[in-house]
Amino acid sequence: MARDTIDTAVREHSLQAGSCQTMGLQLEGAQDWSPTLYIRLVQDYGLESEVAQHLASTYGGKAFEVAKIAQVTGKRWPIVGKRLVSEFPYIEAEVGETTTAL
């Protein structure tokens, strides 16, 4: 998407640009991501499936770091991962992870 935007800007404004520098560049956590990563989060940490899918798609392989610091819910299920708002898959551990990463 970024490449398309830059290509359009270069073409529309007759700008000079070199070749794409970010093609194939992976973001942090991408190396350890897989389509079934969320299943390991459910099995290993007792997260709800929806929360685990959110963490896997947002943090990739780094989702395990977020799961490790997630609070125990005090329920039989899910075991960890207190939601910030019940309708959304965001958990309290993400707030701590985001603020410490900055």
GIPE-V102457 format. One record per backbone hydrogen bond with DSSP energy under -0.5 kcal/mol. CO is the residue of the C=O (numbers start at 0). NH is the residue of the N-H. If there is no record, write none. Layout:
# GIPE-V102457
co=CO nh=NH
co=CO nh=NH
This chain:
# GIPE-V102457
co=0 nh=4
co=1 nh=5
co=2 nh=6
co=3 nh=7
co=4 nh=8
co=5 nh=9
co=6 nh=10
co=7 nh=11
co=8 nh=12
co=9 nh=14
co=10 nh=13
co=21 nh=24
co=26 nh=29
co=28 nh=31
co=28 nh=60
co=29 nh=32
co=33 nh=36
co=35 nh=38
co=35 nh=39
co=36 nh=39
co=36 nh=40
co=37 nh=41
co=38 nh=42
co=39 nh=43
co=40 nh=44
co=40 nh=46
co=41 nh=45
co=45 nh=77
co=45 nh=78
co=45 nh=79
co=47 nh=51
co=48 nh=52
co=49 nh=53
co=50 nh=54
co=51 nh=55
co=52 nh=56
co=53 nh=57
co=54 nh=58
co=54 nh=59
co=55 nh=59
co=58 nh=61
co=59 nh=62
co=60 nh=63
co=61 nh=64
co=61 nh=65
co=62 nh=66
co=63 nh=67
co=64 nh=68
co=65 nh=68
co=66 nh=69
co=70 nh=80
co=77 nh=74
co=78 nh=72
co=78 nh=73
co=80 nh=82
co=81 nh=91
co=84 nh=87
co=89 nh=83
co=89 nh=84
co=90 nh=93
co=90 nh=94
co=91 nh=94
co=91 nh=95
co=92 nh=96
co=93 nh=97
co=94 nh=98
co=95 nh=99
co=96 nh=100
co=97 nh=101
